[in-house]
Amino acid sequence: MNKVINLLLCLSLFAAHAQTVTVNKQQERIKGENTDGYATDLEASREEVNTAWTKFLRELGKVKSDGDILSISEPVIDGIIYKKGIVYAITSGSQEKSKIWIGLKEAEWSVNDIETVNKELEKIAYRFGVKFYRDKIQVQIDEAQRASDVVDKQKQRLLNQSKDLVVKLSNNEQEKIRLEKAIEANKLEHEVLLVKIQDNKLAQDSVAQAGVQIKKAGDLHKERQRKVN
């Protein structure tokens, strides 16, 4: 139950802090040259963001890694395959905050495609930021649902337990009434038996006395009989 309460507190704090995704035009050093691109700051660890960013970029094509720099050749952007051109991406940051960057080297692209692709790269940086936060929130939602399921199960278990206890209490009360009646009947029977025992003892004494008198009478009759001649 404590785990559920802690989870609810975390959810409250997470919900209270609304996430806003902003994209800024920034330069990064690619192959020794400053390269224009678009960056999005994220409140999460570099490792977590890099994993999600790399997976997201696979939608554009085959991702290759060269140190901290990711590259996608012949990328598919907005449904169009660009045979000429490479998209570059980077993840940087710390355990608390991170940044993703995506851009291109104009010399590697057809002049007619640069403006269109740049606009799409800006959208890609934004979409990733939104997806990243929504995915994190979805994890919280799933955890909240699991916590809710646990609480519902506990509520149902306690409800069933309550019903069982009510039945047991009713049975106990009925048994208590039966036993109280049995005790009263036992007391009455005890008193009756005591009276009967006393009466039996008096009867035994009376019979014993009568037996003594009868024996004496018999002895007298025997004595009289011997005296007859």
N, C-alpha and C positions, 0 to 999 in steps of 0.2 A: 504494500500500500504506500509506503514511503517513496518507492521508485515512481509510482504514478503521480504523487504530489509534486515531486521534484521535476518530473517531465512537464506537468502543467505550469509550473513556475517558469521553466525555460521557454515554453511556448508563449506565455504572456509577455516575457521580455522580448522575444523575437518578433512577436506581432506588433509590439509597441514601437519598434524601430523600423519604420518603413524604408524600403530600399529603392533608390532612384538610380537609374543607369544613365550615365552621361558619356559621350564619346568626344574625345579631344584629338585634334590633329597634332601629331608629334613625330619627331625624327628618331630613328634608331640607327646604330652603326651596323651596316650589313656589308660584309666583304670589304671592310676598310673604308666604306663610304657612308656618309650620312644619308639616310633614306627616309622619305616622307611616308607617313602612314597614319593609322588611327589607333588610339589607345583607350582602354576602359579600365578604370580602377574598381577593384572588387574587395569587399571585406571578407577575406578568407585566406587560408594559407596558400603559399605558392605551390606546394605539392598538390593540394586538392584542385586548385584552379588549373594547373598544368595538365593534370589527368583529364579533366573535363574539356579543356581547350583542344588538346590533341585529338580526343574522340570527336569533337565537333568539327574539326578541320577535315576529318576523313570524308565528310560529305562533299568536300570540294575536289577530292582526288587522293592519290597516294601521297602520304606524308613521309618525308624523309627528315632525319635529324642530323644536324651538324653542330654538336655541342648544345648550346642554349637556343640555337636558331633552327626553326622548322621551315621546310620549303615544300611547296606543292607545284609540280610541273604539270603543264597542260590542265590547269584547273577548270572545273565546271562551275561557272558563276551565273546565277539566274538562268540556269538551263542551257547556257551556251558554253561550248568547249573552246577554250583559247589555246590553240596549238602553240602559238608563240607567246612566251611570257611565263614568269614564275611568281608565285605569291609567297611572301615570307611572313613568318609569325614568331613571336617571342613571348615568353612568360617570365616575369620578374617579380620580386617582392620578398616578403618575410613570412613568419608564421601567423601574423595578424592581418596584413594587407598585401594585396598583389595587384599586378597590372598585366593585361594582355595587350599585345600590339600586333597589327596586321598591316602590311604595306607592299609596295612593289618598287622595283628599280625601273624608271621610265625607259632607260636605254634598252631594256630587255623586252619591251612591249611595242606593239604597233601604235603609232601616234593616234590613230583614229579610235583606239580602244581605251586609252589611258583614262580619259575623263569618265567614261561610262563605268569602267571597272573600279575606279577610285570611289565613286558614289556607292557602288555595291559593297566594296570593302568596308566603308563606313557603316552601312546597314548591317553587314555581317558582324562587326564588332559590337554593335548595339544589340542585335538579336542574341548573340552569345551571352551578353551580360544579363539580358532579361531571362533567357533560358536557364542560366546558371542559378540565378536567385529563385526562379520558380521551381527548379528541380530541388533546391535546398528546402524550400518551403513545402514541397510535396513530401519530402522525407519527414518533415515535422508533422504534416497532415497524417501520413501513414502511421507514424509513431503515436499521434494523438488517437487515431482510430483503434490501434492495438491497445492503447491504454484504456480507451472507452470500452472496448470489448472485455478487457480484464475486469473493469469496474462492473459492467453489466453481469458478467459471470459471477462475480462476488455477490452482487445484489441478489441474483437469482438463488445462489447457494444459501445466502442468509435468509432469504424469503422462505425457501424450502425448509431450512433449519428451524425457522420460526414456527411454521405450520406443524412440523414434527414435534417441537417442544410444546405447542399448545395441546396437541393430541395427547402427549405423554402427561401433561399437567392434568388434563381432564380425567385420564385413566387413574392418575395418582389420587386425585380428589375423590373419585368414586371408590377406589380401594380404601382410602382413608375413612370414608363414611362406612364402608362395609366392616372394616376392622373396628371402628368405634362401636358399631352395633354389636359386633361379635364380642368385644370386651364387656359391654353392658350385659349381654346375655351370659357371658362367662361369669361375671360377678354375681348375677342372680342365681345361676346354677350352683356357684360356689356356696352361696348362703343356704340354698335349699339342701345341698349335700351335707353341710355342717349340721343343719337341723335334723336331717335323716340319720346322720351318724350318731347324734346325741340321743335321738329317739331309739335307735337300734341298741345303743349301749344300755339305756334304761330298760328296754325290753329284755336284753340279755340278763341284766341283774334280776329282773322280776322272775324270768324263767328259771334262773339259777336258784333263787330262793324257793320257788315252787318245787323244784326238783329236790331240794334238801328236805322240805316238809313231806313230800311224797315218799322219799326214802325212809324218813323217820316213821311214817305211818306204816310202811311196808315191814319195817323191822319190828314194830309193835305187833303187827298181825302174825308175823312169824313166831314171835315169843309166845303169844297166846295159843298159837297152834301147838307148840311143843308142850304146853301145860295141859293140854287135853289128855285124860287117861280114862 
